[in-house]
Amino acid sequence: MPLRIIPRRDRKVNRLVKRATEVRYRRSQVIFSRGEASEAVYLVREGHIRLSLPGDGHRPGRTVAVVAPWELFGEEALSGAPRRYDAVAGEACIVLPLSGHRMLQALRGSPKTLSVFLAAVEDDLEDARASRNTTRARIARVLLTLADRFGTEEGKRIRIDHWFTHQAIADLAQAHRSTVTTALNDWIYEKVLREEPRAIVITRPGALRKATKGGT
């Protein structure tokens, strides 16, 4: 899971963010490609970024992560390693390029941000453990994770205004697209979800949490 930061809580990181120049990208515009040299990490201000592995002659490309506002991506630049993924704008978005070297220095001197980073690592481990769950449980977990990072609470409901295709959800859940479509349709029929133009509303979050444990 990408590292989420809150600059105003961290003086050193906030200084980098204030000095950065906004860059705007159109939907589907490439920010960087796998294998390229890395110099900058990026902070999303608006919209979302899709990180993917390109396909080859045997396997299609797949989404490995989506990056929400106030999350970093391109952490390879912290060590100068080549880019591991393609980064593409999932919609019209604004990002802030930040020097990888300077961000590394800021993280080293920022206990609060470092603790958030360790929490993100733990979330990745939890996702790896969750991969052993049933397919429907993984899909439910992906939806709840997207709701936590992108959603807006509306009473007991949660609205996810960002648009994610069934294929992107399938990639994140390590499932087939047809399985995702079936699960979403079932939950819509059961009034657990409501699908709207460019949005998903989780109307019964408790039912979806139950599904992550193998419930229906």
mmCIF file of the C-alpha atoms, coordinates in Angstrom:
data_MODEL
# 
_entry.id   MODEL 
# 
loop_
_atom_site.group_PDB 
_atom_site.id 
_atom_site.type_symbol 
_atom_site.label_atom_id 
_atom_site.label_alt_id 
_atom_site.label_comp_id 
_atom_site.label_asym_id 
_atom_site.label_entity_id 
_atom_site.label_seq_id 
_atom_site.pdbx_PDB_ins_code 
_atom_site.Cartn_x 
_atom_site.Cartn_y 
_atom_site.Cartn_z 
_atom_site.occupancy 
_atom_site.B_iso_or_equiv 
_atom_site.pdbx_formal_charge 
_atom_site.auth_seq_id 
_atom_site.auth_comp_id 
_atom_site.auth_asym_id 
_atom_site.auth_atom_id 
_atom_site.pdbx_PDB_model_num 
ATOM 1   C CA . MET A 1 1   ? 0.000   0.000   0.000   1.00 0.00 ? 1   MET A CA 1 
ATOM 2   C CA . PRO A 1 2   ? 1.407   3.444   -0.848  1.00 0.00 ? 2   PRO A CA 1 
ATOM 3   C CA . LEU A 1 3   ? 2.715   5.544   2.037   1.00 0.00 ? 3   LEU A CA 1 
ATOM 4   C CA . ARG A 1 4   ? 0.184   8.076   3.311   1.00 0.00 ? 4   ARG A CA 1 
ATOM 5   C CA . ILE A 1 5   ? 1.585   11.234  4.861   1.00 0.00 ? 5   ILE A CA 1 
ATOM 6   C CA . ILE A 1 6   ? 0.178   14.332  6.532   1.00 0.00 ? 6   ILE A CA 1 
ATOM 7   C CA . PRO A 1 7   ? 2.727   17.094  5.805   1.00 0.00 ? 7   PRO A CA 1 
ATOM 8   C CA . ARG A 1 8   ? 1.431   19.572  8.380   1.00 0.00 ? 8   ARG A CA 1 
ATOM 9   C CA . ARG A 1 9   ? 2.313   17.078  11.122  1.00 0.00 ? 9   ARG A CA 1 
ATOM 10  C CA . ASP A 1 10  ? 5.879   16.833  9.916   1.00 0.00 ? 10  ASP A CA 1 
ATOM 11  C CA . ARG A 1 11  ? 7.958   20.005  9.580   1.00 0.00 ? 11  ARG A CA 1 
ATOM 12  C CA . LYS A 1 12  ? 10.656  18.513  7.330   1.00 0.00 ? 12  LYS A CA 1 
ATOM 13  C CA . VAL A 1 13  ? 8.220   16.835  4.941   1.00 0.00 ? 13  VAL A CA 1 
ATOM 14  C CA . ASN A 1 14  ? 5.987   19.918  4.933   1.00 0.00 ? 14  ASN A CA 1 
ATOM 15  C CA . ARG A 1 15  ? 8.949   22.046  3.865   1.00 0.00 ? 15  ARG A CA 1 
ATOM 16  C CA . LEU A 1 16  ? 9.540   19.802  0.841   1.00 0.00 ? 16  LEU A CA 1 
ATOM 17  C CA . VAL A 1 17  ? 5.862   19.847  -0.093  1.00 0.00 ? 17  VAL A CA 1 
ATOM 18  C CA . LYS A 1 18  ? 5.635   23.644  0.076   1.00 0.00 ? 18  LYS A CA 1 
ATOM 19  C CA . ARG A 1 19  ? 8.625   24.026  -2.246  1.00 0.00 ? 19  ARG A CA 1 
ATOM 20  C CA . ALA A 1 20  ? 7.337   21.538  -4.815  1.00 0.00 ? 20  ALA A CA 1 
ATOM 21  C CA . THR A 1 21  ? 5.726   22.608  -8.079  1.00 0.00 ? 21  THR A CA 1 
ATOM 22  C CA . GLU A 1 22  ? 2.394   21.047  -9.009  1.00 0.00 ? 22  GLU A CA 1 
ATOM 23  C CA . VAL A 1 23  ? 2.249   18.939  -12.168 1.00 0.00 ? 23  VAL A CA 1 
ATOM 24  C CA . ARG A 1 24  ? -1.076  18.091  -13.801 1.00 0.00 ? 24  ARG A CA 1 
ATOM 25  C CA . TYR A 1 25  ? -1.748  14.903  -15.736 1.00 0.00 ? 25  TYR A CA 1 
ATOM 26  C CA . ARG A 1 26  ? -4.628  13.894  -17.945 1.00 0.00 ? 26  ARG A CA 1 
ATOM 27  C CA . ARG A 1 27  ? -6.420  10.596  -17.474 1.00 0.00 ? 27  ARG A CA 1 
ATOM 28  C CA . SER A 1 28  ? -4.300  7.701   -18.852 1.00 0.00 ? 28  SER A CA 1 
ATOM 29  C CA . GLN A 1 29  ? -1.184  9.906   -19.126 1.00 0.00 ? 29  GLN A CA 1 
ATOM 30  C CA . VAL A 1 30  ? 2.030   8.085   -18.170 1.00 0.00 ? 30  VAL A CA 1 
ATOM 31  C CA . ILE A 1 31  ? 4.054   9.546   -15.286 1.00 0.00 ? 31  ILE A CA 1 
ATOM 32  C CA . PHE A 1 32  ? 6.874   7.000   -15.530 1.00 0.00 ? 32  PHE A CA 1 
ATOM 33  C CA . SER A 1 33  ? 7.470   3.505   -16.890 1.00 0.00 ? 33  SER A CA 1 
ATOM 34  C CA . ARG A 1 34  ? 8.942   0.358   -15.427 1.00 0.00 ? 34  ARG A CA 1 
ATOM 35  C CA . GLY A 1 35  ? 12.725  0.175   -15.740 1.00 0.00 ? 35  GLY A CA 1 
ATOM 36  C CA . GLU A 1 36  ? 13.296  3.925   -15.959 1.00 0.00 ? 36  GLU A CA 1 
ATOM 37  C CA . ALA A 1 37  ? 15.832  5.629   -13.695 1.00 0.00 ? 37  ALA A CA 1 
ATOM 38  C CA . SER A 1 38  ? 14.259  7.159   -10.584 1.00 0.00 ? 38  SER A CA 1 
ATOM 39  C CA . GLU A 1 39  ? 15.030  10.552  -9.100  1.00 0.00 ? 39  GLU A CA 1 
ATOM 40  C CA . ALA A 1 40  ? 11.739  11.786  -7.637  1.00 0.00 ? 40  ALA A CA 1 
ATOM 41  C CA . VAL A 1 41  ? 9.021   10.437  -5.424  1.00 0.00 ? 41  VAL A CA 1 
ATOM 42  C CA . TYR A 1 42  ? 5.539   11.846  -6.009  1.00 0.00 ? 42  TYR A CA 1 
ATOM 43  C CA . LEU A 1 43  ? 2.804   13.027  -3.692  1.00 0.00 ? 43  LEU A CA 1 
ATOM 44  C CA . VAL A 1 44  ? -0.758  12.924  -5.025  1.00 0.00 ? 44  VAL A CA 1 
ATOM 45  C CA . ARG A 1 45  ? -2.761  16.082  -4.347  1.00 0.00 ? 45  ARG A CA 1 
ATOM 46  C CA . GLU A 1 46  ? -5.893  15.344  -6.389  1.00 0.00 ? 46  GLU A CA 1 
ATOM 47  C CA . GLY A 1 47  ? -7.174  12.336  -8.312  1.00 0.00 ? 47  GLY A CA 1 
ATOM 48  C CA . HIS A 1 48  ? -5.569  8.908   -8.215  1.00 0.00 ? 48  HIS A CA 1 
ATOM 49  C CA . ILE A 1 49  ? -2.632  7.124   -9.806  1.00 0.00 ? 49  ILE A CA 1 
ATOM 50  C CA . ARG A 1 50  ? -2.631  3.533   -11.014 1.00 0.00 ? 50  ARG A CA 1 
ATOM 51  C CA . LEU A 1 51  ? 0.547   1.470   -10.615 1.00 0.00 ? 51  LEU A CA 1 
ATOM 52  C CA . SER A 1 52  ? 0.718   -1.506  -12.951 1.00 0.00 ? 52  SER A CA 1 
ATOM 53  C CA . LEU A 1 53  ? 2.959   -4.207  -14.293 1.00 0.00 ? 53  LEU A CA 1 
ATOM 54  C CA . PRO A 1 54  ? 3.055   -4.180  -18.109 1.00 0.00 ? 54  PRO A CA 1 
ATOM 55  C CA . GLY A 1 55  ? 1.934   -7.281  -19.948 1.00 0.00 ? 55  GLY A CA 1 
ATOM 56  C CA . ASP A 1 56  ? 4.069   -9.496  -22.130 1.00 0.00 ? 56  ASP A CA 1 
ATOM 57  C CA . GLY A 1 57  ? 3.403   -12.135 -24.744 1.00 0.00 ? 57  GLY A CA 1 
ATOM 58  C CA . HIS A 1 58  ? 2.088   -14.567 -22.147 1.00 0.00 ? 58  HIS A CA 1 
ATOM 59  C CA . ARG A 1 59  ? 0.295   -12.438 -19.549 1.00 0.00 ? 59  ARG A CA 1 
ATOM 60  C CA . PRO A 1 60  ? -1.760  -9.231  -19.739 1.00 0.00 ? 60  PRO A CA 1 
ATOM 61  C CA . GLY A 1 61  ? -0.783  -6.147  -17.766 1.00 0.00 ? 61  GLY A CA 1 
ATOM 62  C CA . ARG A 1 62  ? -2.327  -5.804  -14.324 1.00 0.00 ? 62  ARG A CA 1 
ATOM 63  C CA . THR A 1 63  ? -2.909  -3.130  -11.699 1.00 0.00 ? 63  THR A CA 1 
ATOM 64  C CA . VAL A 1 64  ? -0.889  -3.727  -8.522  1.00 0.00 ? 64  VAL A CA 1 
ATOM 65  C CA . ALA A 1 65  ? -1.909  -0.616  -6.546  1.00 0.00 ? 65  ALA A CA 1 
ATOM 66  C CA . VAL A 1 66  ? -3.817  2.636   -6.707  1.00 0.00 ? 66  VAL A CA 1 
ATOM 67  C CA . VAL A 1 67  ? -2.516  5.777   -5.025  1.00 0.00 ? 67  VAL A CA 1 
ATOM 68  C CA . ALA A 1 68  ? -4.865  8.141   -3.206  1.00 0.00 ? 68  ALA A CA 1 
ATOM 69  C CA . PRO A 1 69  ? -4.554  11.855  -2.341  1.00 0.00 ? 69  PRO A CA 1 
ATOM 70  C CA . TRP A 1 70  ? -1.772  12.518  0.203   1.00 0.00 ? 70  TRP A CA 1 
ATOM 71  C CA . GLU A 1 71  ? -0.088  9.217   -0.600  1.00 0.00 ? 71  GLU A CA 1 
ATOM 72  C CA . LEU A 1 72  ? 3.416   8.819   -2.023  1.00 0.00 ? 72  LEU A CA 1 
ATOM 73  C CA . PHE A 1 73  ? 4.408   6.672   -4.960  1.00 0.00 ? 73  PHE A CA 1 
ATOM 74  C CA . GLY A 1 74  ? 7.683   6.093   -6.749  1.00 0.00 ? 74  GLY A CA 1 
ATOM 75  C CA . GLU A 1 75  ? 9.530   5.174   -3.527  1.00 0.00 ? 75  GLU A CA 1 
ATOM 76  C CA . GLU A 1 76  ? 12.271  3.582   -5.648  1.00 0.00 ? 76  GLU A CA 1 
ATOM 77  C CA . ALA A 1 77  ? 13.791  7.061   -5.774  1.00 0.00 ? 77  ALA A CA 1 
ATOM 78  C CA . LEU A 1 78  ? 14.577  6.813   -2.049  1.00 0.00 ? 78  LEU A CA 1 
ATOM 79  C CA . SER A 1 79  ? 17.315  4.335   -2.948  1.00 0.00 ? 79  SER A CA 1 
ATOM 80  C CA . GLY A 1 80  ? 17.842  5.222   -6.615  1.00 0.00 ? 80  GLY A CA 1 
ATOM 81  C CA . ALA A 1 81  ? 16.538  1.851   -7.819  1.00 0.00 ? 81  ALA A CA 1 
ATOM 82  C CA . PRO A 1 82  ? 14.900  1.565   -11.270 1.00 0.00 ? 82  PRO A CA 1 
ATOM 83  C CA . ARG A 1 83  ? 11.142  1.999   -11.469 1.00 0.00 ? 83  ARG A CA 1 
ATOM 84  C CA . ARG A 1 84  ? 9.318   -1.217  -10.579 1.00 0.00 ? 84  ARG A CA 1 
ATOM 85  C CA . TYR A 1 85  ? 5.975   -0.313  -12.154 1.00 0.00 ? 85  TYR A CA 1 
ATOM 86  C CA . ASP A 1 86  ? 4.278   1.821   -14.753 1.00 0.00 ? 86  ASP A CA 1 
ATOM 87  C CA . ALA A 1 87  ? 2.579   4.841   -13.150 1.00 0.00 ? 87  ALA A CA 1 
ATOM 88  C CA . VAL A 1 88  ? -0.461  6.144   -15.034 1.00 0.00 ? 88  VAL A CA 1 
ATOM 89  C CA . ALA A 1 89  ? -3.014  8.807   -14.130 1.00 0.00 ? 89  ALA A CA 1 
ATOM 90  C CA . GLY A 1 90  ? -6.275  7.048   -13.300 1.00 0.00 ? 90  GLY A CA 1 
ATOM 91  C CA . GLU A 1 91  ? -8.114  10.322  -13.899 1.00 0.00 ? 91  GLU A CA 1 
ATOM 92  C CA . ALA A 1 92  ? -7.219  13.988  -14.237 1.00 0.00 ? 92  ALA A CA 1 
ATOM 93  C CA . CYS A 1 93  ? -4.897  14.525  -11.296 1.00 0.00 ? 93  CYS A CA 1 
ATOM 94  C CA . ILE A 1 94  ? -2.328  16.789  -9.644  1.00 0.00 ? 94  ILE A CA 1 
ATOM 95  C CA . VAL A 1 95  ? 0.936   15.460  -8.200  1.00 0.00 ? 95  VAL A CA 1 
ATOM 96  C CA . LEU A 1 96  ? 3.970   17.003  -6.516  1.00 0.00 ? 96  LEU A CA 1 
ATOM 97  C CA . PRO A 1 97  ? 7.432   15.698  -7.531  1.00 0.00 ? 97  PRO A CA 1 
ATOM 98  C CA . LEU A 1 98  ? 9.766   15.529  -4.512  1.00 0.00 ? 98  LEU A CA 1 
ATOM 99  C CA . SER A 1 99  ? 13.495  14.820  -4.505  1.00 0.00 ? 99  SER A CA 1 
ATOM 100 C CA . GLY A 1 100 ? 14.060  11.196  -3.523  1.00 0.00 ? 100 GLY A CA 1 
ATOM 101 C CA . HIS A 1 101 ? 17.292  12.065  -1.706  1.00 0.00 ? 101 HIS A CA 1 
ATOM 102 C CA . ARG A 1 102 ? 15.707  14.884  0.276   1.00 0.00 ? 102 ARG A CA 1 
ATOM 103 C CA . MET A 1 103 ? 12.627  12.818  1.095   1.00 0.00 ? 103 MET A CA 1 
ATOM 104 C CA . LEU A 1 104 ? 14.862  10.047  2.447   1.00 0.00 ? 104 LEU A CA 1 
ATOM 105 C CA . GLN A 1 105 ? 16.596  12.572  4.704   1.00 0.00 ? 105 GLN A CA 1 
ATOM 106 C CA . ALA A 1 106 ? 13.214  13.879  5.873   1.00 0.00 ? 106 ALA A CA 1 
ATOM 107 C CA . LEU A 1 107 ? 11.960  10.360  6.681   1.00 0.00 ? 107 LEU A CA 1 
ATOM 108 C CA . ARG A 1 108 ? 15.098  9.555   8.647   1.00 0.00 ? 108 ARG A CA 1 
ATOM 109 C CA . GLY A 1 109 ? 14.523  12.570  10.864  1.00 0.00 ? 109 GLY A CA 1 
ATOM 110 C CA . SER A 1 110 ? 10.737  12.221  11.147  1.00 0.00 ? 110 SER A CA 1 
ATOM 111 C CA . PRO A 1 111 ? 9.577   9.622   13.707  1.00 0.00 ? 111 PRO A CA 1 
ATOM 112 C CA . LYS A 1 112 ? 5.877   10.291  13.061  1.00 0.00 ? 112 LYS A CA 1 
ATOM 113 C CA . THR A 1 113 ? 6.134   9.786   9.316   1.00 0.00 ? 113 THR A CA 1 
ATOM 114 C CA . LEU A 1 114 ? 8.402   6.770   9.819   1.00 0.00 ? 114 LEU A CA 1 
ATOM 115 C CA . SER A 1 115 ? 5.777   5.168   12.054  1.00 0.00 ? 115 SER A CA 1 
ATOM 116 C CA . VAL A 1 116 ? 3.193   5.688   9.306   1.00 0.00 ? 116 VAL A CA 1 
ATOM 117 C CA . PHE A 1 117 ? 5.596   4.045   6.863   1.00 0.00 ? 117 PHE A CA 1 
ATOM 118 C CA . LEU A 1 118 ? 5.952   1.005   9.138   1.00 0.00 ? 118 LEU A CA 1 
ATOM 119 C CA . ALA A 1 119 ? 2.165   0.826   9.420   1.00 0.00 ? 119 ALA A CA 1 
ATOM 120 C CA . ALA A 1 120 ? 1.951   0.792   5.621   1.00 0.00 ? 120 ALA A CA 1 
ATOM 121 C CA . VAL A 1 121 ? 4.426   -2.104  5.547   1.00 0.00 ? 121 VAL A CA 1 
ATOM 122 C CA . GLU A 1 122 ? 2.249   -3.971  8.047   1.00 0.00 ? 122 GLU A CA 1 
ATOM 123 C CA . ASP A 1 123 ? -0.786  -3.354  5.828   1.00 0.00 ? 123 ASP A CA 1 
ATOM 124 C CA . ASP A 1 124 ? 1.112   -4.886  2.907   1.00 0.00 ? 124 ASP A CA 1 
ATOM 125 C CA . LEU A 1 125 ? 1.873   -7.952  5.027   1.00 0.00 ? 125 LEU A CA 1 
ATOM 126 C CA . GLU A 1 126 ? -1.790  -8.164  5.997   1.00 0.00 ? 126 GLU A CA 1 
ATOM 127 C CA . ASP A 1 127 ? -2.755  -8.017  2.328   1.00 0.00 ? 127 ASP A CA 1 
ATOM 128 C CA . ALA A 1 128 ? -0.318  -10.862 1.625   1.00 0.00 ? 128 ALA A CA 1 
ATOM 129 C CA . ARG A 1 129 ? -1.894  -12.932 4.386   1.00 0.00 ? 129 ARG A CA 1 
ATOM 130 C CA . ALA A 1 130 ? -5.358  -12.073 3.060   1.00 0.00 ? 130 ALA A CA 1 
ATOM 131 C CA . SER A 1 131 ? -4.432  -13.548 -0.326  1.00 0.00 ? 131 SER A CA 1 
ATOM 132 C CA . ARG A 1 132 ? -5.110  -16.957 1.227   1.00 0.00 ? 132 ARG A CA 1 
ATOM 133 C CA . ASN A 1 133 ? -8.748  -16.002 1.849   1.00 0.00 ? 133 ASN A CA 1 
ATOM 134 C CA . THR A 1 134 ? -11.640 -16.813 -0.458  1.00 0.00 ? 134 THR A CA 1 
ATOM 135 C CA . THR A 1 135 ? -11.942 -14.747 -3.611  1.00 0.00 ? 135 THR A CA 1 
ATOM 136 C CA . ARG A 1 136 ? -15.076 -12.978 -2.396  1.00 0.00 ? 136 ARG A CA 1 
ATOM 137 C CA . ALA A 1 137 ? -13.366 -12.127 0.901   1.00 0.00 ? 137 ALA A CA 1 
ATOM 138 C CA . ARG A 1 138 ? -10.455 -10.581 -0.996  1.00 0.00 ? 138 ARG A CA 1 
ATOM 139 C CA . ILE A 1 139 ? -12.819 -8.522  -3.146  1.00 0.00 ? 139 ILE A CA 1 
ATOM 140 C CA . ALA A 1 140 ? -14.609 -7.268  -0.029  1.00 0.00 ? 140 ALA A CA 1 
ATOM 141 C CA . ARG A 1 141 ? -11.285 -6.347  1.556   1.00 0.00 ? 141 ARG A CA 1 
ATOM 142 C CA . VAL A 1 142 ? -10.238 -4.387  -1.540  1.00 0.00 ? 142 VAL A CA 1 
ATOM 143 C CA . LEU A 1 143 ? -13.509 -2.433  -1.512  1.00 0.00 ? 143 LEU A CA 1 
ATOM 144 C CA . LEU A 1 144 ? -13.149 -1.595  2.183   1.00 0.00 ? 144 LEU A CA 1 
ATOM 145 C CA . THR A 1 145 ? -9.527  -0.538  1.685   1.00 0.00 ? 145 THR A CA 1 
ATOM 146 C CA . LEU A 1 146 ? -10.547 1.744   -1.203  1.00 0.00 ? 146 LEU A CA 1 
ATOM 147 C CA . ALA A 1 147 ? -13.361 3.121   0.969   1.00 0.00 ? 147 ALA A CA 1 
ATOM 148 C CA . ASP A 1 148 ? -10.924 3.876   3.794   1.00 0.00 ? 148 ASP A CA 1 
ATOM 149 C CA . ARG A 1 149 ? -8.492  5.677   1.475   1.00 0.00 ? 149 ARG A CA 1 
ATOM 150 C CA . PHE A 1 150 ? -10.848 7.322   -1.047  1.00 0.00 ? 150 PHE A CA 1 
ATOM 151 C CA . GLY A 1 151 ? -14.288 7.252   0.545   1.00 0.00 ? 151 GLY A CA 1 
ATOM 152 C CA . THR A 1 152 ? -16.511 9.889   2.114   1.00 0.00 ? 152 THR A CA 1 
ATOM 153 C CA . GLU A 1 153 ? -18.810 8.926   4.983   1.00 0.00 ? 153 GLU A CA 1 
ATOM 154 C CA . GLU A 1 154 ? -22.483 9.740   4.505   1.00 0.00 ? 154 GLU A CA 1 
ATOM 155 C CA . GLY A 1 155 ? -24.017 8.705   7.789   1.00 0.00 ? 155 GLY A CA 1 
ATOM 156 C CA . LYS A 1 156 ? -23.619 4.924   7.901   1.00 0.00 ? 156 LYS A CA 1 
ATOM 157 C CA . ARG A 1 157 ? -22.826 4.782   4.173   1.00 0.00 ? 157 ARG A CA 1 
ATOM 158 C CA . ILE A 1 158 ? -19.503 5.332   2.453   1.00 0.00 ? 158 ILE A CA 1 
ATOM 159 C CA . ARG A 1 159 ? -19.266 6.882   -1.005  1.00 0.00 ? 159 ARG A CA 1 
ATOM 160 C CA . ILE A 1 160 ? -16.248 6.181   -3.230  1.00 0.00 ? 160 ILE A CA 1 
ATOM 161 C CA . ASP A 1 161 ? -16.337 8.886   -5.890  1.00 0.00 ? 161 ASP A CA 1 
ATOM 162 C CA . HIS A 1 162 ? -13.209 7.746   -7.713  1.00 0.00 ? 162 HIS A CA 1 
ATOM 163 C CA . TRP A 1 163 ? -13.917 5.417   -10.604 1.00 0.00 ? 163 TRP A CA 1 
ATOM 164 C CA . PHE A 1 164 ? -12.311 1.978   -10.513 1.00 0.00 ? 164 PHE A CA 1 
ATOM 165 C CA . THR A 1 165 ? -13.027 -0.540  -13.250 1.00 0.00 ? 165 THR A CA 1 
ATOM 166 C CA . HIS A 1 166 ? -14.022 -4.094  -12.438 1.00 0.00 ? 166 HIS A CA 1 
ATOM 167 C CA . GLN A 1 167 ? -10.709 -5.175  -13.956 1.00 0.00 ? 167 GLN A CA 1 
ATOM 168 C CA . ALA A 1 168 ? -8.727  -2.911  -11.606 1.00 0.00 ? 168 ALA A CA 1 
ATOM 169 C CA . ILE A 1 169 ? -10.604 -4.305  -8.589  1.00 0.00 ? 169 ILE A CA 1 
ATOM 170 C CA . ALA A 1 170 ? -9.988  -7.825  -9.914  1.00 0.00 ? 170 ALA A CA 1 
ATOM 171 C CA . ASP A 1 171 ? -6.261  -7.150  -10.233 1.00 0.00 ? 171 ASP A CA 1 
ATOM 172 C CA . LEU A 1 172 ? -6.052  -5.795  -6.688  1.00 0.00 ? 172 LEU A CA 1 
ATOM 173 C CA . ALA A 1 173 ? -8.015  -8.767  -5.327  1.00 0.00 ? 173 ALA A CA 1 
ATOM 174 C CA . GLN A 1 174 ? -6.099  -11.302 -7.444  1.00 0.00 ? 174 GLN A CA 1 
ATOM 175 C CA . ALA A 1 175 ? -9.378  -12.436 -8.977  1.00 0.00 ? 175 ALA A CA 1 
ATOM 176 C CA . HIS A 1 176 ? -10.998 -12.770 -12.389 1.00 0.00 ? 176 HIS A CA 1 
ATOM 177 C CA . ARG A 1 177 ? -12.978 -9.810  -13.672 1.00 0.00 ? 177 ARG A CA 1 
ATOM 178 C CA . SER A 1 178 ? -16.086 -11.954 -14.143 1.00 0.00 ? 178 SER A CA 1 
ATOM 179 C CA . THR A 1 179 ? -15.871 -13.006 -10.481 1.00 0.00 ? 179 THR A CA 1 
ATOM 180 C CA . VAL A 1 180 ? -15.699 -9.359  -9.393  1.00 0.00 ? 180 VAL A CA 1 
ATOM 181 C CA . THR A 1 181 ? -18.683 -8.458  -11.563 1.00 0.00 ? 181 THR A CA 1 
ATOM 182 C CA . THR A 1 182 ? -20.697 -11.338 -10.085 1.00 0.00 ? 182 THR A CA 1 
ATOM 183 C CA . ALA A 1 183 ? -19.767 -10.387 -6.505  1.00 0.00 ? 183 ALA A CA 1 
ATOM 184 C CA . LEU A 1 184 ? -20.617 -6.709  -7.069  1.00 0.00 ? 184 LEU A CA 1 
ATOM 185 C CA . ASN A 1 185 ? -23.951 -7.597  -8.673  1.00 0.00 ? 185 ASN A CA 1 
ATOM 186 C CA . ASP A 1 186 ? -24.765 -9.917  -5.760  1.00 0.00 ? 186 ASP A CA 1 
ATOM 187 C CA . TRP A 1 187 ? -23.961 -7.195  -3.226  1.00 0.00 ? 187 TRP A CA 1 
ATOM 188 C CA . ILE A 1 188 ? -25.995 -4.660  -5.202  1.00 0.00 ? 188 ILE A CA 1 
ATOM 189 C CA . TYR A 1 189 ? -28.948 -7.088  -5.181  1.00 0.00 ? 189 TYR A CA 1 
ATOM 190 C CA . GLU A 1 190 ? -28.480 -7.577  -1.422  1.00 0.00 ? 190 GLU A CA 1 
ATOM 191 C CA . LYS A 1 191 ? -28.323 -3.765  -0.981  1.00 0.00 ? 191 LYS A CA 1 
ATOM 192 C CA . VAL A 1 192 ? -24.800 -3.958  0.429   1.00 0.00 ? 192 VAL A CA 1 
ATOM 193 C CA . LEU A 1 193 ? -23.620 -1.740  -2.452  1.00 0.00 ? 193 LEU A CA 1 
ATOM 194 C CA . ARG A 1 194 ? -25.165 0.802   -4.769  1.00 0.00 ? 194 ARG A CA 1 
ATOM 195 C CA . GLU A 1 195 ? -23.417 1.546   -8.058  1.00 0.00 ? 195 GLU A CA 1 
ATOM 196 C CA . GLU A 1 196 ? -23.773 5.043   -9.492  1.00 0.00 ? 196 GLU A CA 1 
ATOM 197 C CA . PRO A 1 197 ? -22.169 6.800   -12.469 1.00 0.00 ? 197 PRO A CA 1 
ATOM 198 C CA . ARG A 1 198 ? -18.453 7.041   -11.561 1.00 0.00 ? 198 ARG A CA 1 
ATOM 199 C CA . ALA A 1 199 ? -19.090 6.056   -7.943  1.00 0.00 ? 199 ALA A CA 1 
ATOM 200 C CA . ILE A 1 200 ? -19.742 3.108   -5.650  1.00 0.00 ? 200 ILE A CA 1 
ATOM 201 C CA . VAL A 1 201 ? -21.713 3.559   -2.423  1.00 0.00 ? 201 VAL A CA 1 
ATOM 202 C CA . ILE A 1 202 ? -21.228 1.014   0.349   1.00 0.00 ? 202 ILE A CA 1 
ATOM 203 C CA . THR A 1 203 ? -24.656 1.098   1.979   1.00 0.00 ? 203 THR A CA 1 
ATOM 204 C CA . ARG A 1 204 ? -23.975 -1.671  4.520   1.00 0.00 ? 204 ARG A CA 1 
ATOM 205 C CA . PRO A 1 205 ? -20.290 -1.566  5.528   1.00 0.00 ? 205 PRO A CA 1 
ATOM 206 C CA . GLY A 1 206 ? -20.881 -4.126  8.273   1.00 0.00 ? 206 GLY A CA 1 
ATOM 207 C CA . ALA A 1 207 ? -22.038 -6.709  5.762   1.00 0.00 ? 207 ALA A CA 1 
ATOM 208 C CA . LEU A 1 208 ? -18.957 -6.108  3.652   1.00 0.00 ? 208 LEU A CA 1 
ATOM 209 C CA . ARG A 1 209 ? -16.695 -6.478  6.719   1.00 0.00 ? 209 ARG A CA 1 
ATOM 210 C CA . LYS A 1 210 ? -18.431 -9.764  7.463   1.00 0.00 ? 210 LYS A CA 1 
ATOM 211 C CA . ALA A 1 211 ? -17.678 -10.860 3.900   1.00 0.00 ? 211 ALA A CA 1 
ATOM 212 C CA . THR A 1 212 ? -13.930 -10.312 4.472   1.00 0.00 ? 212 THR A CA 1 
ATOM 213 C CA . LYS A 1 213 ? -14.111 -13.110 7.048   1.00 0.00 ? 213 LYS A CA 1 
ATOM 214 C CA . GLY A 1 214 ? -15.796 -15.462 4.644   1.00 0.00 ? 214 GLY A CA 1 
ATOM 215 C CA . GLY A 1 215 ? -19.373 -14.446 5.398   1.00 0.00 ? 215 GLY A CA 1 
ATOM 216 C CA . THR A 1 216 ? -21.904 -13.570 2.698   1.00 0.00 ? 216 THR A CA 1 
# 
